[in-house]
Structure formats: structure tokens, C-alpha cells
């Protein structure tokens, strides 16, 4: 058996493969001895017909890569489109629900305005006060505050009508 050369960068092996050295039951290749330092013979072999097939197969590989990239791009665009459509549908459903809530709240607001108007009528207030045991006052005193800090008052006897306001206090804000 041969010995490897000491220098790593020199010729790789001192033996070349030409004739079997050890044949009995061995599947290992046999090497023939060559003088130390002799250049190893390069093993070059050609495969007939591989020139066109190799170019054709590299072209097919390129086409297959391009088709795969197109499919991936189309899949990503499809996912984006489905996501946007889903978001649009969700927004439309939420808008419809909010519109329904707005209509219900407007209806309730109208009902509350009518109820407030009915409850704040003077006749209703008088009846509610009478049902609580209240009576109308015999006289009402009005106070007017002047700009110079003076306070004036006027007492008016109650006649049962709500329109009795002293004449000099009508213009006071």
C-alpha cells in the first residue's frame, strides 16, 4: 500500500489507478506504484451527448423557477385580496349595525323629547304639585339686581294666572 506525501499541497497521491494491486475480495480500487513526486494523472472523462441535454435541463430549471415564482406571487396576491375583501365585509357589517343603533337611538331621543315636553307643561307641573299636597302662594316676591350692586324687590299678590310679572322687572335679564 502506498504512503501519502508529507507536503499537503503537492500531488494528492503517489499512486495512480491503473492495474489492480489487491484483487482478492476487495471492492477498493487498486493503485499502482509510481515514483515519489511524480504528477498524478488527471482523471477526465466525457459523457457523450451531455452538452445539449445540460443546456436544455438548465433552461427547464430556469423556466420551472420562473413559473414557481409566478405561482407564489399569485398566491400572495390572492391572500392579500381575500384579506381585503374580508375586511371590507366586516366593515360593512359593522356599519350596518351602527346605522341600526343610530336609528334606534334617534327614535328613543324623539320619544324622550316628547315626554320631556309633556312633563314640563305648566298644567302638568301644577297637577303634580297639588298631588304632593302643595298649594299656590298668596304672593310672589321678585328680586332685581342692578349693575351698580343694588337690589330691588317687588311683591305681587297671586291671582292664579302665570302671566303676572311686574312691569319694571320684565326687561331685567
Secondary structure, DSSP 8 states (H G I E B T S, - for coil): -----S-TTS-S-SEESSS-S--TT--S---EE--TT----------TTHHHHHHHHHHHHHHHHHHHHHHHHHHHHHHHHHHHHHHHHHHHHHHHHHHHHHHHHHHHHHHHHHHHHHHTSHHHHHHHHHHTT----SEEEEEEE-TTS-EEEEEEE--S-TT---GGGTT--
